[in-house]
Amino acid sequence: LQVYLLRLACGKKGPLPNSLSELTSQLSQLGIMPSWAEDLVSRQPQMFQATFKRIFKQTVDKDNVSEFWNASPDLLGENDGNLAAMNSRYLSDFEELCLLGKGGFGHVVLCKNKLDGRRYAMKKVKLKDENPSDKILREVATLSRLQHQHVVRYYQAWFETAAGGSSGTPYGEESEISSSWVDTAGSSSNDVNTVSTFLYIQMEYCPRTLREVFDTRSVLDKELTWGIFRQIVEGLSHIHGQGIIHRDLTPSNIFFDTRNDVKIGDFGLAKFADLQNPDQDHRVPVKFEANVKSLEGTGQVGTYFYRAPEIEQAWPHIDEKVDMYSLGVILFELWHPFSTGMERYVTLNELKQQNILPSNWAAKFPHQAALVHLLVSPHPQDRPSARDVLQSELLPPRMEDKALKDILRTIHSADNTFVFDQVIAALFDEEKLASKTDNEANLSIGDLDHLTPKWLTAQELVIGLTKDVFTRHGARKFRSPSMTVASDVKTSNRSAVKVINSSGTMFELRYDTRLLFARWVVLNQSTSWKRYEISHTYRKGVGYRAPKEYLQGDFDIIGGYRALAEAEVIKAAADIISRVSSTETCELRLNHLEILDTIWSWSGVTRQQRKNVAQILGTMTFLRPQSADRKARWVFVRSVLLQGLHLSEAVVDRLQTAERRFTGNADEVLARLRGALSNSPSSIEAIEELSRLLSYLRNWRVEMLLTVDVFIVPSDYYFNAAYFQIYFPRTSYPGAQGMLLAVGGRYDLLLEHLAKDYGVHTPPGAVGLTIALQKLIHIAMKDSKNETEPAEVLVCCRGGGGLLKERMELADELWSANVKADFVCAIAPSLTEQYEYAHDNGIKVLVIITESGLSQGVVTVVYFLLFPKPNLFGVLCRFAI
């Protein structure tokens, strides 16, 4: 009602026209108007009238006062948009000049900012959900981080709501970030009661595209062409460095600004992924239309020639190499003008289907042809990265490049450290670093989720029970250093975090605890040892983000009988998981490197092919063996093996036979393997080792679903014999697959190599377990029994100036009696404040003391609801007396 009266007063014909927003803001600050009412006025004014009439329907229908209830505030008048403009940041700050483009999801318009007078491209996205998710906000933030001279600048983004799906402009909506949260369905214009949420993205305006340059150029300028290509590669290198895969790199999405500098834009199909962990994309259709309906079409048709084979074949795991394929086609078009559309279609189709370049052109431009062939290789691993291209000899150097190489050559000179010291000093310039970190200060705000009380409580619980289980098995604590000098290049992982100090020394954050422990074992010549370690490991962050931190628990056994030691580490993992969640049955998947090698050989997969084949098979091995989902996935895997890796039908048939016969129930699979591999002594020995392992697990009553999967590969390079994976079921998510919770295996060969390097005796074998405690914490948070109880009692006061001394004394008495107690940390809190504090913190018992009550030895105890009540009688009697 308050809002209704304000709308009447601030209407166009009211006493305070156009003052609604300012008045509601002032009333809210004074505490007169609740925040939800202010929100209704400022953000959803179109919805107010319908809501108001629904609430006051009976009153509105009364004839004698209906004129008042049906009065119109007349804010808009006839065909007037003042209300929309007043409540729309877009309409109030920008003036639309013309339509730049319109697609399947909406539009982009050229706008002029009314404040600075500059022109911008404005893209508007209609979202599926009325409430923007964290994912949208992260993706928009990622786009805003792309601050590079060859990437379209994203200035700002914001959300607005509108009734009836109207945007306030005559155009539709278009996706800019991720189609998974964009509403592509048209909304009914008659549905005035629906509220739509729109995302506005303010971008740099670029008047031309590379496609327009292709269509209008008449002379091929070699220096200019190389310059354009270099700028595209530099922009792409920056994009990939931020963990973004463009996925739709075409001449139409490469722009030129008013200074004719290249700008990569239009991230409508972009994937925001950590490039260290290849993206699994379920939004790519399984099959694309191969026939091109139009030579210059849009959408899938327009990007047909630029799509990498792995996208055509719908690989679920893709990386930045899909953009490099598109870059290769663009490079070819840069150096090969076409006179007709048909010539372009025929030539690019030959390049895509047969990887053939025109012979005359290749002879005329050999360097360009060589680079094109590298970029459009059908195998992603054979394509260079954007950084590789910039460093390639096939790309003509710039003057700056020559100067940089001279500096780098001088830096690496052991005799001259002057230049090196200057470079390091420049890198650690505090003023430059401060200006850079100011821009990136809010990038890791999502990491604060792990600082919530619930998370910290679950973390404390998981760490405590993990330590308890490990020590019960006789393991002793081992602590690896969190940072070491980065000296071992061979064992360094590409996703390890490397840092450099002001002296120029490079360090590496803890990537793995087992390698350091193995070195310690070899140097100390330990023959029998059980160790555990609970530590954080680190992986590279994406772009400017801080390194990722993972909490893990490691348990290792040096020496002992092989299968028995392997069973013990699995038993420890089972005990930890069951103590966190006793209601779910995990799945243990076993394999042996000797068995895997034999299966590769039997199938006809060569050593050169095994890594790629394992990667493709890995798209289904995360599914449970013999499950319906995994069987359905094989159809896709088979097509990729045949078309993508060009394996023969016979090899793929044998792989499919192995998948059908040698994955599933552990006892049944091992029996089949004994029969199939009877002529291989090493394989039979491996099978017997797994059989003994299963027997020991049953002796220990390990309650897991026991399976063998001959296609799972070791999780770490040093696991060289038996290895395993433990999956936790996600029954709370329909259709979801299991979560990989722990991995482990034997690493005898690692100890042997280290002993050889150090010139000492080889210790006996070793087996290790790594359990992802980070994931266990998430599981613990969902289990209510793991939640820490709040304080049982709140010590309160009424009157007496707050009775702070008495409250402190009573709280101390309760703590001494082992009662969880709390009090409001204020000198003289009101009783209302104390009641609210108890409600907010889940405290169910209030002990209220008053000045008059204390003089009579009386305290008041208030219980909320029915629950186990703490025994306070003795404590309160002693205090009162």
N, C-alpha and C positions, 0 to 999 in steps of 0.2 A: 504494500500500500504506500509506503514511504517513497519507493521508486516511482510509482504511478503519479503521485502528487508532484514530485520533482519534475517529471517529464512534462506535466501540464504547465508548471510554472516556467520551465525553460523552453517551451515550444516557440515556434516561429512567431505566434501572435500573443505569447505570454509576456509577463513583466520582465523576465530575465532571458531573452532569446539567446540561444547558442552558448549557454553557460553550464550546461548539464555536466560535462566532463569535469570541469574545474570544481563545481560544487560537490559532486560525489566524492572527489578526491579529498577535499577538505573535511567533509563529514566523516569519511573513513578514518582519516588521521586523528580526528577528535574522538573517535570511538563511538560516534553516534550511529554510523551506518556500518553493518557488518561487511567483511571483505567479499563475501559471495554476492552481496547485492551490488557492490561496486563493480565486480566482475561482470555481472549480468548487464549493467548499464553500458560499460565501456567496451566489452568484447562481443556480446551477443544481443544487441538491441533489437534485432529483427525478431528474436524469439520471445521477447518479453510480453508482447500483447497477447499472443496465443496462450502463454503460460498463465498470465494474469486472469484472463477470462475463464480458463479452466478451473482455477482455484476459487474464484468468486462467482461461479456460474449461477448459483441459486440467487445471490444478491443482484446480479446483473439482470436477471429475468423479471425482477419486480418492476411493475410499470411506473410507480410513483417516483422512483429515483433512477430509472434506467438512463436518463439523459446524462447524469453525472458519470455513471459507470462506463458508458459507451463514448464518452467525450474523447475526441482525437487530439493529441498534442500538436498535430499539424506541423511536425518537424520537417517533413519532406515537401509538403505541398504537392502540387501536380507536376510530375516529371522532374522533380528536384532531387538531387543526390547529396544534399548537404549532410544528412545524417551518416550516410555511408562514408562520405569523405572524412567526416569528423572522427569516425571510429576506425578508419582504415589508414594505416600508415602509408600504404602504397598510393592510395588516391590523394592523400593530403600532401605527400612529399614529391610525387612524380607526375609528370605530364606525358601522356603517350603521344608519340609522333607518328609511328607507322608500324605495321606488322612486318617482322623480319622473317619469320618462318613458322610453319604449323605442321605438326606431326600427329602420329596416332594418339599421343597422350595430351596434346595441348599446343601451346604456342610460345614464341619468343617475340617480344616487341621492343622497339627502340624507344627509350624514354629519356626525358630531360629532367634532371634533378632541379627542383625549384629553388634549392638553397645555393648550390654551387654553380648551376647553369651548365654542368657538363652532361654529355650524353652517355647512356649506359644501355646495355642489353639486359632486359629483364625477363627471366624465365619463371613461369608459374606452374606449380605442380599440385595437382589434387591428390590428397592422401586417402588411403583406404580407411585409416583409423582416425577418429576424431582427436584422439590424444597422441601426439607425436611420441614415438618410442625412442629409447636411448640409442638404438641402432641408427636411426635417421640423424640424430644429433651428432653422433660420431662421424658419420659419413660426410655430413655438411662441414664439420670441423676439419676433416681430412682434406676436403677440397679447398678450404680456406688456407690450408698450409702450403698449397702449391704455389708458392711465391717464387716464380722463376721468369726470366725475361722471355722465355719461349713457351710459356703456358698461359692460357687465358686466365686473367686475374679474377678471383671470386672475392668481392668486397664484403658482402654481408648477406645474411639470410634470416628470415623471420617467418612466423606462422600467423595466419589470420583465419578467422571463422566467418562463414556467411550462411544465411538461411536459404533453404531450397536449392542448395548446390550452386548458387549464383556467385560469380567471382567479382562482380562489379565491373567487368569489362566484357566486350562482345566476343572474346576469343575462348577457346577451349583450354585444356590443361595438358602439360607435357612433362614427362619424367626427365629429371636431370641426374639423379643419383642412382637409384636402384629400383627396378620395376617391381621388386617384391613387395614394396609398400606403397605403390602408386595405384590409384584407382583408375582402371582403363575403361570401366563401364560408364556409359552415359547416365546421368542422373535426370530424373524427371523434373521438368520445370514446374510441374503442378504441385510438387511435394514441398509445400512451404514449411512444414514442421520438421524437416531434416536439416541438420547442421553439417556443413562440409568444412573441412580444414584444408587450407591451402598453404603451400610453402612457396615463398618468393625468394628468388636468388638473384642478387644484383651482380652483374658481371661486366667485365671490360667489353667495350664495343669495338668490334673489328669489322671493317666494311667489306673485305674481300675474302674469298676462300681459294685454296690451291686448285680446286676444280675449275673455278672461273679463270684462273691463270692458264691452266691447260687448254681451256676452250678458246682463249683469245690470243695466245702467243703465236708469233710467226717466225721468230729467230731464236735459235738455241744459243744462249750465252753460257759458256762453260763455267766461267768463274762465278757467275750468279747462281747457276744450278748447283754447283758444289756448296755454295754458301747456304742456299735454302735447305739442302739435305743435311748439312752439318747442324743447322739450327733445329731441325726436326729431331735429330738424334740427341742433341743436348737436352731438349725439352723432355724427350722420352726417358732419358737416363734419370732425370730428376723425378719424373712420375714414378718410375719403378723403384727408385730409392725411397719413396714414401710409402711403399707397400701397395701401390695401386696398379692394377692391370686394366688398360683402357678397353680392350676387346672390340673396339669399333674404329680403329685408326684408318681413315680414308681421306682422300683429297678434300671431301666435303666437310670434314671435321678438323682440317688444318687451315687456320685463318692468317690473315695479314692485318696488322694494325695500321694506323695512319702513317707510320714511319717505314712501312713495308717490312717489318720484322715478323718472323713466323711465330704463331701462337697456336698451340694444340688445345683444342677445346672439345665440348660436347661429351660429357662423361656419363651419358644416359645408360650405357651398358657396362660401365666400369665395375670391377670387382675390387673390394677393399680387403686385401688378404696379406698375411705375413708371407713374404716370398721365401722365407726359410722353410715354411710348411706349405706345400703346394695346395692350392685351393681346390675344394671339392664343390663343384657347381652342379646343382640339380635343376637349374633354371634353363639350361641349354637344351633345346629340343633334340630328340634322338636322331632325327633325320631332317635335312633341309631339302628344299626344292632344288633340284639340280638344273631344271630347265629355266632359263632366264626369259621372263615374259617381256622385259623391256631392257634395252641397252643402257638406259640411264634412269633406271627405276630408283625407288627409295626403299628404306628398311632393309629387309633381308636381300631383296633383289639387288639394290644398289651396292651392298657390301659383299656380294657373292665372291668377286675376284680376290678380295682381301682377307677372306676367312681362312685361317690355318686348318690343316687337315685334322688336327685333334679336336677342333670345334665342330667340323663337319661330321666327324665320327663320334661326337658327344662323349669324349673322354671326361670322366668325372673329376680328374685331377688335371688342372692346367696351371701354367705359370706365365711369366712375362714373355716367354718365347712366342706366344701367339701374336703379340704386337710386333715382334721382330719379323715374322712372316709378312704381315701387312706392310711393314717398312720396306721389305724387299720389292714388293709389287709397286709401291710408290716410287722407289728409286728407279725402277725400270721405266715408269711413265715419265719421270723427270727427264730422262735421257732419250726417250723414244716418242716424239710427237706423233700423233695419229691424224691422218687427213680425213677419215670418215669414222663414224660410229661403228660401222661393220668391221672395219680394219681393227679397231680397238678390241671389239668383242672376240674376233677370231684369234688375234695374237695373245690376248690375256687368257683366253680359254686354253690355248696350247700350253702356256706357261703353267696354268693351274692343274690341268689334267695330265700333262706329260712332262712337265718341268723342262720345256724346250724354249730356247730363246732364238730369235731370228739370227741365222748364221752371219749375214752381212753386218748386222748391227753388232754382234759379239766380236767380230773381227775388227770393227772400227773402234769399239770401246772395250778393250779387254779387261781393264781394271774394274770398270762398272759391271761387266758381265760376271766376273769372278765374285764380286761382292753380292750381286743379285742371287747367284747360285747358292752362296752360303746362307743367305737370309731366308730363301724359300725352300730350304731343305725339308723334306717330308718328316724328318726326325727332329723333334724339338731340341734334343741334346746336342745336335750338330750345328744349331744356329748360334751365332755369337750374341752376346748381350749388347745393350746399347753402349756400355762402357768399353767393351771389346772393340766395337766398331770405331769409337772415337780414338782408340789407341792403335788401330790397324794401319798397316803400311799402305793399304789400298785407298785410304782417305788422304787426300793431299794435305800436308801440314800447313798451318798458319804461322805467321811470324811469331805470334805469342807462344805457339807450341814449341818452336825451336828455342826460344828464350827459357821456357819452363824446363825443357830437357837439359839445357846447360846448367840450370840451377840444381836440378835433381842429380845430375852427374857430380856436381861439386859437393852436394850434401853427402853423397855416398863415398866421398874420398876420405880415407882415414887420416890423411896428413893435414887436411884443411878443415877445421871445425868452425871457422868464423861464420861462414854462410849458414851452416846448420844451426848455430846458436841464434842467429838473427831470425831465421824462419821460425824456430821454436818460440822465440820472444814474441813474434808477431801473432802466432797462434794463441798465445796466452795473454794477449793484450786485454786487460780487465775491462776497459771501457767498451771495446767491441763485443766482448763476451756478454757484458751486462745488457747491451742493447739487443743482442740476439736472444738471450734468455728471457727478456721482458716479453718479447713477441710469442715465445713458446711456453710461457709460465703455466698456462692452463691446459696443456696438452695431456697431462697424465692425471687429470682430476678423477677419472674412472678408477684409478688404482686405490683411491681412498675407500672404496667399497670394502677392502680387506681390513679396514680399521674399525668397522662397526663392532659394538659390544658382542653381538651374537656371533660374528665371525671369530673374534678373539677368544671367546669362551669355547667355541668348538675346536679352535686350534690348540688351545691348552689341553683340552680333553684328549684329542687325537695324539698329540706329542707324548702325553703322559702314558697312555695305554700302550703306544708303540714302544716306548722305552721299557716299560714293564715287561712286555712280551720278549723283547730281545734279551734283556738281562736274565730272565727266567731260563733262557736257552744257554746261558753261560757266556754271552757275548760281552766283550769289554768295549768301552767307549773309545772311539778314534776320532780325532778332529783334524780334518785337512784344512790347509790355509785357504782363506777366501780369495786370495790373489797371489799369483806367481808370475815370475818373469817369463814373458812369452819367448821361449828359446827353441822349443821343439816344434818345428814347422810341420813335420810329418804327422804328428798326432793332433795337431790343431784342427778344430772343426770350423767350417765356414760360418756357422752361426754363433761361435764363441764370441764373448764380449772382450774386445781389446781396448785398453786405455793407455794413454801416454802421459807422462808427467812433464813438468817444466824443464827437466834435464834431458828429455828426449828418450828416456827409457820406456820400453813398451811392456805392459803387464796384461795378464789375462785373468778375468774373473773366473771363479770356480765354475767349470762346465760339467765336471764329472768328478765324483769322489773316488771311484774305484781305481783309476789309473795311478793316482798318487799313492793309494794304499798298496797297490801291487808293487810299486817301486820300493816302498818301505819294507815290504815282505822280502823282496829279493835282496836288498842291501843288508837287512838284519838276519837273513838266512833262517827265517822262521819256518818251522815244519809243522806246527800245530797251533792254530789260532782261530778264535771267533771274534769278530769285531762288528760293531754297529756304529752308524753315524746318522744323525738327523740334522740336515743342513739345507741351506738354500743353494740352488744352482741357478745360473743366469744364462739367458739367451739374448741375442741382439734384439733391440727394439726396432720398430719400423720407423724409418725417416728420422725425425728429431726426437722421437719418444725415448724415454729412459729404458734401460735394459729390463727384460721380463724376468721376474723372480719366481722360482718354483721351489716349494718345500718337498723334500723327498727323504725317505728312510732307506738306508742300505744295511744289509746283513750279509756277511761273508764268512765262509768256513774254509780255512786252509787245512789241507790234509784230510784224512779220514777216508772211509770207503765211498767210492764215487756215488753210487745210487742212493746210499743212506744219507750222505751230506746233501744231495739234491732234494731228497724228500724232506729233510729238516727245514731248509729255507722255505719250501712251499708250505709246510706245516705252520711256520711262524707267520707267514702272510695270511693264511686261513684264520689263525687265531685273532690277528689284529682286525681283519675285516668283520669277523663274527661279533667281536666286541663292540664295533661301531654300529653294525646293523645285523641283527640276528634273524631277520625275517626273510632275507634273500639268499638264494643259492647261487654261488658264483660258478663260472666255467673255467676249467683249466685246459689249455691247449698245449700239447707237447709236440716236439719235433727234435730231430737230430741232424746236424750238418752232414753227416755221412749219408743218411737216408736222402736228404735233399739233393746232394750231388749225384747220387745214384739215379734218382728220378729224372734229373736233368739229362743225364747221359742216356737213359733208357728212352726218353721222349725225343731225343735228337736235338735238344737245345744246346747250341755251342756256347763256349765260355764267353764269347763276345756278346752273345744275345741275352745271357742270363739276367743281367741287371735290368734291362728294359722289359723282359718278359715278367720278372718278379714285380716290377712296378705296376704293370697292367693287372697281374693276378692280385696284387695288393688292393685293388678296388673292390674285391669280393671277399678277401680273407678276413676282413674285420667282421663279416657276417658268420653266424654259427654254421659249422659244417653240416651239410645235408638239410639245411633249413630251406623253406620255400623261397625266401627272398634270395638266398645264395644261388639256388638253381635258376631262378629267373634272371639273375645278374649274369649268368654264364653266357647267355645269348649275346649280350653286349660285349663281354670279354672275348668271345670267339671272333666276332666281327673285327674288333680292334687288332687282335693277333694276326688275322689274315690280311686285313687291308692296311692297317697302320704299320705293323712290323714286318709284313710280307713273309710270314712263316708259311711253310707248306701245309697242305691239308693233312698229310700224314702226321706231322709234328703236333698240330693242334688237336687231332683226334686222340693221340696218345696222352696229351695233357688232360683232355677231357676224361679219358679213361682213368687216369690217376686221380682226378678230382672226384670221380664217382666211387672208386674202389678204396682209396687210401685216405679218406677224410671221414671223420665221424667217431662213433663209439670206440674208445681206446682199445678194448680187448678184441673187438671184431677187426679193426684195422691192422693191429699188430699180427693177428693170425693170417690175414691176407698177405701182409708184407713178408712174413716168413716163407710163404709158398712162392711168392713172386721173385724174391731176391735170394733164394736159397743158394745160388751159385756165387754169391758175393760174401766172403767171410767177414769183411769189415762191416758190411751192412747188417749181417746177422748179429754181430757183437753189439752194434748200436741198438738193434731191436731188443736184445736181451737186457741191455741196460735200462731201457724204458720200461720193460716188463717188470724188472725188479723194483724200479721206482714206483710203479703203480701198486705193487704188493706192499711196500713200506707205507705208502700213503693210506692204504686200507687198514693196515695195522694200527695206524694212528687215528683212524676214524675221521679222516679229512672229508668233510661233507661238501664235495664239489662235483659238478658234472665233468667227468674225465673224458677228454677227446684227444685224438691225434689228428693233426693237420699237416700233411707233407709239404704244403705250399707256403706256410708261414716262414719268414726269413728272420735271422737273428736281429734283435733290436739294436745291438751294438757290434762293431766290427770285431771285438775281441772274444765274443762268444763263439767257440769253435767246436763244440761237441753237442751235448744235450742242452736244449734251451726251452723256455716255456713262456706263456702269456696267461694272465688271469684277467677275466672279464667280469664286470659287475653288471647284472641285468638292470635295465631301466624300465621296469614294469609300470612306473607311473606315467610313462609317456607312450601312448598307443603308437605302435609301428616303429618305435625307436629301437636302435640296436644297442648291444652291450657297450659298456664303457671300459676301455683298457685301463686297468687299475694297477697292475704290477707286471714286471718282466724280470727275467733272470736266466742264468745259464752258467756253463763251465767256461773258464778262461785259462786253461792250462797253457795254451800256446803263447799267450801274452807273457806269462811268467818265464817261459822258456826263452823268448826273444829278449826280454829285459836282462835275464841272467847272462845271456851271451854278450849283450852290449856292455855289461858291467864286469864281465870276466869272472863270474862266481858260479857256484853250483846252483842248479835249478831246483827250486823248492817243489814239494809235492803239489798235486793239482789243487784247484780252488774252484768254488762255486759261489755265485753272488746273487742276491735279490735286491731289486730296486722297486719300492712301492711309492706310488704318487700320493703323498699325504695331502697335497693340495686338493685332490679329488675326494679323498676321504673326509676332508673338512666339510665339503659341500654336502656329502651324504649325511654327516653328523648333524648338520644344521637343519636338515629336513626331519630328523627324528626327534620328536618332542621329549623323549626320555633323556636325551643328552643335554637338555637346556638347564643352565644353572638357575636355581631358585633365587628370586629376589630377596631382599631383606624381609624378615618376618614381622618386625615391629617398627613403627615410627613413633619416636618420642615427641609428643606435642605439648604445647602450652596454651593457656588461655588467660590473657591478662597478665598482670604482674610485671609489665615491662619486658616480657619475653622470657623471663626466668632462665636465662642462658646458662648460668652456673649450675642450676638444678638439672636442666636438660642434659648438660654434659656429664654430670655425675651419674645420672640414671643410665645414659647410654653406655658409660664405662662399666657400670654394674652388669648390664645385659651382656656386653661383650665378654666380660670375665666369666659369665655363666654359659658361655658358648651359644648365645642367642644372637642371630643375625639382626642387628638393629641399625637404625638410621635416624637422622633428624635433619630438619631443614636448616641449611647453613646460612642463617640470618640472625640478627640480633633480636628482633621482635616480630616474627612472622605472624600474620593474622591466621585465624583458624581456617578461613577459606583457602588461603595459600597452602596450608598444611594438608588439608583434605585433597586439594588438587595434586600436590606432590605425591601423596600416597596413591592416588588413582593413576597418575602417569607412570609410576614405578612399580605398580602391581603389588603394593604392600597392603595386606589384609587386616592388620591389627594396629590400632592406634591406642597408645597409652597417653592420656591427657592429664597433665598436672596443672593445678591452679594454686594461687597463693593461699587462698582460704583452705583448700583441701590439704595442702602440706602442713598447715598449722594444726589440722585435726588428724593427720596421718592417713589421709584418704587420697587415692588416685582413681581415675576413671579409665576403664578398658573398653574400647569399642571394637567389635568384631564385624567384618563385612563378609556376608555370604557364609556358606557352610564349607569348611575345609579343616584339615588337622590343625588344632590350635596348639601353639607352643606353651609349655608349662612355665608361667611367669609368676606363680603365686609366691614362691620363696624369695625371688629377687625383689619383687615389689614390696613385700613385707619388710625385708631388711632396709630397703630404701626409705619407705614411709616412716619406719621407726627411727 
